[in-house]
């Protein structure tokens, strides 16, 4: 599953940075973010480097993190879109299995998920790596993309929910080395295809690396053999949203999305993943 949302606020990166901790497993939070994309070297960083707060915030503002040069026409503007949150989520059965299996299998699932995210981002680069230039932005040029990828293991209700936020920076690097803001129409046009690349790569990895049976239904898939009662037990947030919709007499995916945003609460980051995994064990 892929969701896509704009990040317009200068503080829009704080959520990801505040949760990111090197010692997340024992002392709470989520893993540190990692840089990915064809444009990494242009900004004085390397692929898989840890996402440092200063670097991300400087890029969000539209400046080079090393030289401080302007990368876009309106750096620092409050009207500037900072980036896009491309959130890739494993199906409920996979997140549930991840929470209940052995440490070795858990690492395998995380690796499969990370590889599938990168496969989808490579496809996004291929089909949506564009920037505008020229008078009034009339010309569209190819551009290398940069992503800050943050793996998270829980929902806001602290249920198991393996997903990654791939934060696409609103800065593209053209073939001649110049930079500019992105032209993202193709990103939205190909959103379903990008999500499909992720799902297919993840499903293939689960079959070949973990040996599980995967059931595909239209544009969704689930792992067979996971007790539906356990999945339901770990669906706190879904239950909250359904209850609110029933109370308000709302139906449909758009209404569900609106209720999700309206009832969103801050994620608790103090509980270490090790403790959560112990707490999640279903008897």
Long-range contacts (C-beta under 8 A, 24 or more apart in sequence): 1-88, 1-89, 1-91, 1-195, 1-199, 1-220, 2-86, 2-87, 2-88, 2-89, 2-120, 2-191, 2-194, 2-195, 2-198, 3-85, 3-86, 3-87, 3-89, 4-84, 4-85, 4-86, 4-87, 4-187, 4-188, 4-191, 5-84, 5-85, 5-87, 6-81, 6-83, 6-84, 6-85, 7-60, 7-81, 7-82, 7-83, 7-84, 7-85, 7-167, 8-80, 8-81, 8-82, 9-82, 10-57, 10-60, 10-61, 10-78, 10-82, 12-60, 12-82, 12-83, 13-53, 13-56, 13-57, 13-60, 13-82, 13-148, 13-167, 15-267, 16-51, 16-148, 16-150, 16-165, 16-167, 17-51, 17-53, 17-56, 18-269, 19-150, 19-152, 19-267, 19-269, 20-51, 20-150, 24-272, 24-273, 25-272, 25-273, 25-274, 26-272, 26-274, 27-272, 28-269, 28-270, 28-271, 28-272, 28-273, 29-269, 29-270, 30-150, 30-151, 30-152, 30-153, 30-154, 30-269, 30-273, 31-150, 31-151, 32-150, 33-148, 33-149, 33-150, 33-167, 34-148, 34-149, 35-146, 35-147, 35-148, 35-149, 36-118, 36-121, 36-146, 36-147, 36-148, 36-149, 36-166, 37-121, 37-125, 37-144, 37-145, 37-146, 37-147, 38-125, 38-129, 38-144, 38-145, 38-173, 39-143, 39-144, 39-145, 39-146, 39-169, 39-171, 39-172, 39-173, 40-146, 42-144, 42-146, 42-173, 42-177, 42-179, 43-146, 51-148, 51-150, 56-148, 56-167, 59-146, 59-169, 59-171, 60-169, 62-170, 62-171, 71-171, 71-179, 71-180, 72-170, 72-171, 72-179, 72-180, 72-181, 73-180, 73-181, 80-170, 80-181, 81-170, 81-181, 82-169, 82-170, 83-167, 83-168, 83-169, 83-170, 84-167, 84-168, 84-170, 84-184, 84-187, 85-165, 85-166, 85-167, 85-168, 86-121, 86-124, 86-147, 86-165, 86-166, 86-167, 86-168, 86-194, 87-163, 87-164, 87-165, 87-166, 88-113, 88-116, 88-117, 88-120, 88-163, 88-164, 88-166, 88-195, 88-198, 89-161, 89-162, 89-163, 90-161, 90-162, 90-163, 90-202, 91-220, 91-221, 91-222, 91-223, 92-222, 92-231, 92-234, 92-235, 93-222, 93-223, 93-224, 93-226, 93-231, 94-162, 94-202, 94-206, 94-222, 94-223, 95-159, 95-160, 95-161, 95-162, 95-234, 96-160, 96-226, 96-230, 96-231, 96-234, 97-212, 97-223, 97-226, 98-153, 98-160, 98-162, 99-160, 99-234, 99-277, 99-280, 100-230, 100-280, 100-281, 100-282, 105-210, 106-277, 108-209, 108-210, 109-162, 109-206, 109-210, 110-151, 110-162, 111-205, 111-209, 112-202, 112-205, 112-206, 112-209, 112-210, 113-151, 113-162, 113-164, 113-202, 114-151, 114-164, 115-201, 115-205, 116-198, 116-199, 116-201, 116-202, 116-205, 117-149, 117-164, 117-166, 117-198, 119-197, 119-198, 119-201, 120-194, 120-195, 120-197, 120-198, 120-201, 121-145, 121-147, 121-149, 121-166, 123-190, 123-193, 123-194, 123-197, 124-168, 124-187, 124-190, 124-194, 127-186, 127-190, 127-193, 127-194, 128-184, 128-186, 128-187, 128-189, 128-190, 128-194, 129-172, 130-172, 130-182, 130-183, 130-184, 130-185, 130-186, 131-172, 131-174, 131-179, 131-180, 131-181, 131-182, 131-183, 132-180, 132-181, 132-183, 133-174, 133-178, 133-180, 137-183, 140-183, 141-174, 141-175, 142-174, 142-175, 143-172, 143-173, 143-174, 143-180, 143-182, 144-172, 144-173, 145-169, 145-172, 145-182, 146-171, 146-173, 153-273, 153-276, 154-267, 154-276, 155-236, 155-237, 156-237, 156-264, 156-265, 156-266, 156-267, 157-236, 157-237, 157-240, 158-236, 158-267, 158-268, 158-271, 158-276, 159-234, 159-235, 159-236, 159-237, 160-234, 160-276, 160-280, 192-219, 195-219, 227-282, 230-282, 233-282, 234-280
